[in-house]
């Protein structure tokens, strides 16, 4: 038996395959598609196509993190015939195999709850044979719903009194329709037809069916979802209550949702899917539906799948790698926001881009051309990731990212560095029509970049932050000299500092406006 390790087994869970032909195609791939890479990638901020080879998330975890991929006539065969398996190993949940007719047996009709139950069986086998206490789950599209069924229903129903966090350490989802799949056309008729006819089991993306597989039996209302129930809401387990009351809950900070914002490259049905779902999507899942309320998230200009898809992208992999193996979590919040209130027809939005030193891609990008700006005028009600502070103080989350002190840097003593581009715009809208009388297209009322250096060499992290407008020379020559920003919460186990916005932004964002940076340990 292997001894417990800091490295945990990884299980990949694929998405929806559709009907018989899609299922048969899926099962012929030994890794269910997670071994597919890309030789066409958009690098840089202008979306200019540049050749860049991405080997696939499966191979990159093997090369970068030393994970093992065990196959001996099949991964299931290897698992059954070996009792001592390293924890740092990758496994594919082949839930569609039983639904295929190519193996000679009568195919089973796909059932999402059965797939979640089989996932629990796989997890328990891996825990027993690797000595690992938990596993990491990585899921694409519907695979994330199978994982949520496991966390929210299967474990409470089949392992009463146990917490979901006893089995799963982290959940990372690529383009999962956490809020279902909805359409911009048809006034709700396409959704009604899908859920009524249930062609190829597609009702799993509708609210009634989602309520069934996301709700434990003890809390299930036979009359359907109660008023106010939303599929994007996930029970949170903070670990403070009795196991019986918190069973099935899962810490929201251990869930990461990668949200795609590029529908144009999703060419399923010759673009018909993207046209019906609408531009505010990845071509299949609308942006607002691709997030779990309160979970970690990043927006990237990628489509649901295909050559410019989320899974086979460098952006997706770098977010995944740091979420799973990084050792520091960094938040950037806009606080003290006090927008001008003299004109009720003016709406304020922000665009945010986050980059990490040494990477050829942006880690997070919320911009108006991608239909996902940060709404500053109504951060509580924008429905796309904005948030208010715990006391309703109008705090807006700009970005969260994860950093790894073990990854290469220009110099061994150099701090971890990332940059946050912030642009603020005013839009004049009256009775649903934009006004352009004094408008300057694509010109921000405020634009600057925040360069943040995080020092992890001491017992507690510390950080320096500089607005690029105040940096002399190039950013690469910037060195974090002098004392770091004061720690405004020394009693906590993390570092928190505030950097006021430049004076030029004060008339827009408020005299007390600042970016609050926090750095905390992550494992």
Secondary structure, DSSP 8 states (H G I E B T S, - for coil): -----SS-EEEEE-----SHHHHHHHHTSTTTTTT--BS-EE-STT--EE---B--HHHHHHHHH--EE--SSSHHHHHHH-S---SSEEEE--TTGGG-STTSS------HHHHHHHHHHHHHHHHHHH--S-EEEEEETHHHHHHHHIIIIIHHHHSTT--GGGTEEEEEEES--TT----SSGGGHHHHHHHHH-GGGGGGGSHHHHHHHTS-GGG--TT-S-TT--TT------S-S-HHHHTT---GGGEEEEEE---TT--GGGGHHHHHH-SSBSSSSBGGGG--TTSEEEEES-BSSSTTBSTT-HHHHHHHHHHHH-SEEEEEEEES-----S-TTEEEEEEEEEEETT-SSEEEEE-GGGT--EESTTTTT-SSS----TTS---EEEEEEEE-TTS--SSTT--EEEEEEEEEEEEEEETTEEE-TT--TT--SEEEEEEEEEE-SSSS-EEEEEEGGG--S-GGG----S-----S-TTSSSEEEEEE--HHHHHHH-TT-EEEEEEEE--
